[in-house]
């Protein structure tokens, strides 16, 4: 699948934007035309300072200055506690990053290629919520539940939307609703998410980016020998940045109330040169 479907060379040998190239000016104008009510919804979960099974002690630290009028934030954001986006240098396959860049292009000073700074101008496109608990009539999916192509297409029919080139799809598993009801659990290795068999569909539809309320992959992955095949293929194969640990509960409530599952998405990471990703606060505008 990696050999047959990767986007290596699709936008030139030196490309570091990957599927960001699918978000054309025309696509952004289309997204802007979706704004009708002006309602805005954050897709970010507030940083959690308390240690928990899904939030290690190193995830977020907030230190106030002496005069209590300044502060310092410290993030270790990769993992399951902080809303963030992955750069294209975050995952490799067989020693190669997106567009056949060797992993040796990265060192202790940062990623020499495919860093998060390539998203400095931001993301403005059409977002679509895929609400799988609503599809199945449940408050949340149980951990380890895989999501298949037939589930996505069933949601398209129910919601009256069709995923198209340049869209960002947001996969709601109900992680935060389950956490509210039952408490935190070790999400790593134990979460609902996309099965690897959906990857050809994502390529066929030319989806720009994927995001979820966990880390996109069903865990365990059900693919022998590869812990996170969806992450690996999207980032290293398609050149597609991934949104992790989104909070999609308010978005789901708003979308259901408005009976609208598409919206304009805006998102802008911190443009750290050579960074492997960034915390961020994506916004849906209806």
N, C-alpha and C positions, 0 to 999 in steps of 0.2 A: 504494500500500500504506500509506503513512504517513497519508494522509487517511482511508482506510477503517478502519484498525485501531488507530489511536492511542488511548490512554487519556485524552486531554485531556478534562477535565470529568467523567470517570467517578465520581470521589469528591469532586466539588465544585470550584468555580473556584479556591479557595485552597489546594487540596491540594498538599503537598510530600513526601508519603510514597510516592506511586506504588504499585507492586506490593507494597510492605511491607504494605499494607492487606489483602492476600490471606492473610497469616500471622495468622490469627485465634487467640483463646485456645483454641478447639477444635483447631485445627491444631497448636498447640504441645503440647497434651495428647496428641494422637495421636503426635507425634514422641517425647515422653517415654516412651510405651508401647513404643517400639522398643528401649529399653535393656534388654538381657538379660544380657550377660556383663560389662558395665562396662569393656570395652576402649576406650581413647581413642587417637585417631590425629590428629596434627597434619597440616594441609593446607598448611602454610607452608614455603617454601624458606628456609633460613637466609640472611640477608643476605650478599652476596658482596663483600668489600672489594677484591678484585683486579679490575682493569679487564680486560674481555674483549669480544668482538664483540657479545655480547648483554647486556653490563653496562658502561655508560659509567663513567668515573672519578668522575662526580658522583653516582652512584646511592646509595652508602652510605659514610659516614665515621664511624669510631669513634675518639674522642680521649680518652685517659685524663687524669685530673686529676693535679696535682702529687704528691699523696700516694698515687696509685694506688688510691684507695678511692672515687673518683667518676669519672664519665665523661660525655661528650657524644656524642649520636648526631646526625648530619645526614643527612637523606634528601632525595633527589630521586627520588620513588618511581614516578611515572608513567613508563611505558616497559616494558622487558622484564626488568629485573633484580631487582625487589623485589615480593614478594607484597603485594597491596593491593586495596582496593575503590574503585570510582569513585562519586563523588556524582552526583546528577542534574543538576548544573550543569556537568559535565565535557564534555558534548557538546551541540551545538546543530544544528538543521536549518533552513536558510533564515532564519537570524538569530533563531530562537526556541528557548528551552529547554523542558523538559517543562512541560506544562500552559499553553502559550502565554505563557510568561514571556519578555520581551525580553532579549537578551544584555546590554543596557545596565543590567540589574539587578545585574550584577557589575562590580566595579572593583578597584583595586589593594589594597583592604582586605579583599576576599573576595567571595563570592557572596551577594548580598542575598536570594536565594531558592534553594531546592533544594540547600542545603549539606549536608555530611556529618553535621552535628550532628543532623539528623533521624533518624539511626539510633542515637542515644545509648542507648536502652533495649536495644539489641542485637537479634540475630537468633537465634531458637530455633525450628527447624522441621525437617521431614523433608528429608534430603538423599538424593540418588540418584546413584551413580556410573555414568556411561556410558563403558565401557572399550572404545574402538574398536580399539586394537591387539589386544586379546583376541578381539574379535568377528571380526577378519580373520586371526587366527592369526599375528600379527607382534609383534616386540618393541616396535615404534613405527611410527607413520605417517611417511612421508616428507614433508618440507616441500612446501607447495602442494596437499596432498591435501584436497579438499572433502568435507564430511560432509553428507549429505542426509537428508530425512525417512525414507526407506526404511532408512537405516542405523540411525537412532534406534529405529525400530519393530522392526527385526530384533533389536536389543539388548534391547528390552523383552521380546520373546518368549524370547530365549535366557536372560536373567537372571530371568525370571518376575516382573518389576515393571511397574507402570503409572504413568506420571507423571501427577500430579493437581494440583489447584489448591493453591497455596501451597508447592509443593515448590521446592527449589533443585536444579538439575541441574549436575553436574560433568563436563565433557568432557575425558576423558584422550586426548591424542594421543601420549603417550610422549615429550614434548619432553625431559624430564630423562634418560630412559633413552638417548635418542639422543645427548644431550650427553655422557653418561658413556662411551658407546661410541666416539664419533667426535670429541668435542671441541665447543667452542662454535661457533656460526655466527651470522650476522646475521639474527636472527629477524624483525626488522622488515621487512615486505614479503616474507617467505619462510617461511611457517609453515602447518601443517595447521590446519583449524578448520571452523566451521560456515559453510555456504553461505547466502546471504541468503534462499533459498527456504524455509528452515526457519522463518522468522519467523511466518508465519500459524499454523503448528503450535504454536509457543510461546504465541502469543496464545490459540489455541483451548483449550489445556490449562491456561491461566492459571498458567503457571510464575511463581514469585515472582522468582527470580534465576537467573542463569547464571554459571558460573565455568569456567575452563579453566587448563591448564598453560602457556598462552601468552597470547594476547589475544582469544580467542573466534573472531574472524573468520578464515576462510581468507585467506591472503595470497599472491599478489594476490587481490583480492576476487572477480574474474570479473563484477563489475558496473561497467559503463563509467561513469567520472566520479565514483564514490564509493569512496574508499579503504577505509573500514571501515563498510559498510552495516549489519552486525549491531550493532556498537557504537552507531551513530547511532540506529537504530530502537529498540533496547532502552532506551537512556538517555533520549533526547529524545522518543521516541514513546510507549513503554509506561510510562516512569517506573520502569525496572527497573535497579537498581544491578548492576554487573558485578564479579566477582572475577577479577583478573588474576594471572598468574604463580604459580599454585598449584603445589605439588609433590604430585602425586597418586600417586606411586610406592608409598609405604608404605600408602596407602589401598587401592590396587589389590591389593597383596599380602595385606593383612588381609581384604579383602572376598572374595578368591578362597579363602583358607584357611577362612573361616567360611561360604562360599557364601551370603553375604548382601550385597546391593548397595544396601540402604537402611539408614539410620542416623539418629540425632538429630544435627543440626548446631547448633553454637553459634558465634557470631562477634560481636565487638564492636569497632568502629573507635574511634579517638581522636576524641572529639566536638569537633573544632575548629569553632567557629562560622564558617559561610561557607566551609569547606574544600571543595576539589574532590575529596577522597577521603581515604584514610588507609591506612597500612600496618596489617596485622593478622595474627592467627594463628588461623584457623578450626580448630575441633576437631570431629571426628566421634566419636560415642559409640555403640558397638554393644551 
